[in-house]
Amino acid sequence: MFCNKYVGIFILLKSHYNCFMTLEPFQTDSPVFEDFRGCFAPVKLYGDWFQSNISISDNLFTFRGLHLQQGRHAQTKKVSVIRGKIIDFCVDLRKETFGDTYQFILEPGQAVFVPNWFAHGFLTLKSGTIINYLVDQDYNKESEVSINWNSVPDVKETITKYMTGWDLKMIINGKDEEAITLEEYGKKYVR
């Protein structure tokens, strides 16, 4: 069976050429085993993943995103919380559903699959949050795009809601803060 990446998430199994299809991000839950030493959380893998990334955010309200890679380097992701808590954001970049936003509150043992035509980012809701995310393509700087969180209405509204009442500022790097807007992305890339 053949799967086109632009039809759905595709995970190609070497021996069977099976495809796992979805048009939208979705959440999965795995068991978390806790004892006096800490916790252990097995993560089920399906198909071929190219790389496993670890993100450690020491501070509450650290934002990473909204990131994507385009073209043949587009990345499908599986984002799992190892420790802490996040709000995960997935912004649809397809023409017909451009700007639709999916949000997931994730804690240890929970993960979200992100199709490769979505921009992805997250905000930490606990200090010391550790995220593992799997990608099905290597990093490619030339195909990387960042979209400013502040230009996506649902993302902006949610972040503002969570940060209201705290005497803290969001921690974000310069590249993400200076990213193009969702509107600029649409004019430049969506046909």
C-alpha positions, 0 to 999 in steps of 0.5 A: 500500500502507498501513502502520500504524506499530504493525505495523512500522517504516514508511518512506513513500516519497513517490512509491511508497508502499512500506513497509519492515517489521520488528518488531525492531531490526536492524543494518546495515553500510556501508563506511568509507573511511579514509586519512591525513585521517581517514575517510568513511562514506556512509550509505544512506537509505531513505524519508523521514527528518524530521531528522538529529541529531548526538551528540558524547560526549567521554568514555568511558562516557557514557550517553544514554537510554533515550528514546522519544516516544509516540503520533502523535509516536513516532519510528523511528530509524536510529542510525549510528556516525561515530567511536568505539564504542557499545553500543546498547540497544533496549527493547521496550515492546509488551505481548506482548514488554514489556522484551525488550532488544536490544543491538548493539556498533556501530563506524564504518560500522555502524547500527541501525534502531530501531522506534518502539515501542522505548525507545533508548539507548547507552553510549560505549565510546570517548572522542570518539564521534560518533553520527548518528541519523535520526528520522522525526518532529519532537521533541515534548516532550509525548510524550517519555518517559525510562526509567531504565537501572538499571531494565532488567535486561539494560541494567544487567547489560551496563553493569555488566559493561563498567564493571567494573575501570575507575576511572570513573563513568558520565556521565549527565544528571539527566533520564536518571538520574531517569527513570521505571522500566521497571515504572512505564512498564508500569503507566502506559502498557502496556494 
